Amino acid sequence: MRVTIKDLAERAGCSITTVSHILNGKGARFSPDLRDNVLRLADQLGYRPDPIAVSMVTGRTRTIGLILPNIHNMFFALLAEEIEKYCHQLDYNVILCNSMDNRATEHTYIQALLARKVDGILLALASDSTMSGTMDHARLAEEKGIPVCLIDRMVSTENLDMVSIDHELGGFLACQHLIDLGHREIAFLTGPSKQLNSQLRLKGAKSALRQYGRDMLETAIFPGDYSWECGYRQADAILASGATGLFAFNDWSAFGVIMKLNELHKSVPLDLSIIAYDNIPFLNGGVLSLSTIHQPIDQLAQAGIDTLLNRLDNPGCPYQQHVLEPKLIERDSTMSLAQGR
Ligand code: RIB
């Protein structure tokens, strides 16, 4: 049975108020013996403060709501794990919500988390989320004193806390890598068209082509949605386009392309050099040695939590948009065109 603060006070022979002050580090005015006795009894009896009672006093539940678009994509599974690890270091709990990559479920979870009075919400947008819907969510939450911080997937505003990677630079590095290997026919398998982080990767790739005096042909762009299934479906058309290099906007969709190429007995990189984006561990060695753009998921997680907690302690502080650096990781899935001939 749960040991209550009343039980503890009776055993210690003092009032509930005295016990509460001593446990909350405010017992300086009491004798050292009394303080030591209360702390020892609390440990011996396995006393744990009632989180609901504590939240009613402090106004905090020490719980963060985390809404992700899907958890079967290992990028998000890794992000969730990093967020949980960091939150536990700070003595915070996490409620993980999977929005099934649709804004209706995302909205339902926002309401559910507000009702449970989480201290803050970290949100990676669903692919069909809109700017206005996102801002409405954030304003509604802030009216209840619950900050919202976007993580990984952002919108074009400065009136919201956001942490993400410099996806335009990431797209530039990926495309530049293929150009530097001599590829002139390059295909682009994008993410969801509404997602700003996919639009920025495409923008960066176009900048890289322009730096070499080339334009991106619309026929070289293959619409995707970050799923491996879309990569698998688009692989035939990508091969038929005559491309010798492919920039897939995430590892998962690149994995789908490679699955199809294997069925067609085509070689990566001999028949198609592929560079992707995320740097998911299981795709970088063993099964595949995928050239990719590394996203520092641990730094992203820490920046998201720090930004959220900073807003909680400083509600009126200016909105922050943290942008972290991606990195090119060269492996065996890309090779020089001259080498392959
Ligand atoms: O793999 C999932 C993709 O969607 C990643 O590139 C990440 O940026 C997320 O937005």
Residues whose N, C-alpha, C, O or C-beta is under 5 A from the ligand:
A	BS01	RIB	N73 F75 D152 R153 Y226 F249 N250 W252 Y277 D278
